Amino acid sequence: MANIEAEMRDNVRRIRNHPSIGLWNGNNEVWIGWQEWGWKNGLSDVQKNQVEKMYNDIFTGVLPKVLSEEHPDVYYWETSPSASYSSVKTISSGDIHYWGVWAAAAPIENY
């Protein structure tokens, strides 16, 4: 965790003044992959718990802590997407990556 924190701190300091930084995002598709794409398959309960603890340590612990210290005026979003495109209930909350046309072979008009 100390290595992750040091790397994050260095990178935040390096690019925090770039005019395009409007939001810091913790990860891209890691949580949704873990929840919905079978990444847990074949893992023991101990391994699953270890991965989830590491995820939480990084994306809900270290990264928001560093950002609050190094760039407190910019919002931190833990993961993107934060909602599944397959669930109507979650589409109106958070953000989604709509994979319907690409992954589910829906017609282009769905965009």
C-alpha positions as CSV (number, residue, x, y, z in Angstrom):
1,M,0.0,0.0,0.0
2,A,2.9,2.4,0.7
3,N,4.1,1.8,-2.9
4,I,0.7,2.5,-4.3
5,E,0.3,5.6,-2.2
6,A,3.7,7.0,-3.3
7,E,3.0,6.3,-6.9
8,M,-0.4,8.0,-6.7
9,R,1.0,11.0,-4.9
10,D,3.7,11.4,-7.5
11,N,1.2,11.2,-10.3
12,V,-1.3,13.5,-8.7
13,R,1.4,16.2,-8.1
14,R,2.6,15.7,-11.7
15,I,-0.7,16.3,-13.5
16,R,-3.1,18.0,-11.0
17,N,-2.7,21.4,-12.7
18,H,-3.6,20.1,-16.1
19,P,-6.7,22.0,-17.3
20,S,-8.6,18.8,-18.3
21,I,-8.7,17.3,-14.8
22,G,-12.3,17.7,-13.8
23,L,-12.7,14.5,-12.0
24,W,-10.4,11.8,-10.6
25,N,-11.6,8.2,-11.3
26,G,-10.3,5.4,-9.2
27,N,-10.5,2.6,-11.8
28,N,-12.1,1.7,-15.1
29,E,-14.4,-1.3,-15.1
30,V,-12.6,-3.1,-12.2
31,W,-15.6,-3.3,-9.9
32,I,-18.1,-4.2,-12.6
33,G,-15.7,-6.8,-13.9
34,W,-15.4,-8.2,-10.4
35,Q,-19.2,-8.2,-9.8
36,E,-20.5,-9.3,-13.3
37,W,-17.8,-10.8,-15.6
38,G,-16.8,-14.0,-13.8
39,W,-13.5,-12.8,-12.4
40,K,-14.4,-14.5,-9.1
41,N,-14.9,-17.9,-10.8
42,G,-12.5,-20.5,-9.5
43,L,-11.4,-18.5,-6.5
44,S,-11.8,-19.7,-3.0
45,D,-13.7,-17.6,-0.4
46,V,-10.4,-16.6,1.2
47,Q,-9.0,-15.4,-2.2
48,K,-12.3,-13.5,-2.9
49,N,-12.1,-11.8,0.5
50,Q,-8.4,-10.9,-0.1
51,V,-9.2,-9.3,-3.5
52,E,-12.1,-7.3,-2.2
53,K,-10.0,-6.1,0.8
54,M,-7.3,-5.0,-1.5
55,Y,-9.8,-3.3,-3.8
56,N,-11.2,-1.4,-0.8
57,D,-7.8,-0.6,0.6
58,I,-6.8,1.0,-2.7
59,F,-10.0,2.6,-4.2
60,T,-11.8,3.6,-1.0
61,G,-8.8,4.1,1.2
62,V,-5.4,5.1,-0.3
63,L,-6.5,7.0,-3.4
64,P,-9.2,9.2,-1.9
65,K,-6.8,10.0,1.0
66,V,-4.1,11.1,-1.3
67,L,-6.4,13.1,-3.5
68,S,-7.9,14.9,-0.5
69,E,-4.4,15.9,0.5
70,E,-2.9,16.7,-2.9
71,H,-5.9,17.9,-4.9
72,P,-8.8,18.5,-2.6
73,D,-10.8,20.7,-4.9
74,V,-11.5,18.0,-7.5
75,Y,-14.1,15.3,-7.0
76,Y,-13.1,11.6,-6.7
77,W,-15.3,8.9,-8.3
78,E,-14.4,5.4,-7.0
79,T,-15.2,3.4,-10.1
80,S,-16.6,3.8,-13.6
81,P,-19.0,2.4,-14.4
82,S,-20.8,2.6,-11.0
83,A,-23.9,1.0,-12.4
84,S,-24.7,-2.0,-14.7
85,Y,-26.2,-1.2,-18.1
86,S,-28.3,-4.4,-17.7
87,S,-30.2,-3.1,-14.7
88,V,-32.8,-0.4,-15.3
89,K,-32.8,0.5,-11.6
90,T,-29.1,1.5,-11.7
91,I,-29.1,3.4,-15.0
92,S,-30.5,6.5,-13.3
93,S,-27.8,6.4,-10.6
94,G,-24.1,7.0,-11.1
95,D,-22.6,6.3,-14.5
96,I,-22.7,3.5,-16.9
97,H,-20.7,2.2,-19.9
98,Y,-23.3,1.2,-22.3
99,W,-22.1,-2.0,-23.9
100,G,-25.4,-2.9,-25.5
101,V,-24.5,-2.1,-29.1
102,W,-21.0,-3.5,-28.9
103,A,-21.2,-6.5,-26.5
104,A,-24.9,-7.4,-26.8
105,A,-25.2,-6.8,-30.5
106,A,-28.1,-4.3,-30.1
107,P,-28.8,-2.1,-33.1
108,I,-26.9,1.2,-33.4
109,E,-30.2,3.1,-33.0
110,N,-30.0,2.1,-29.3
111,Y,-27.3,4.7,-28.8
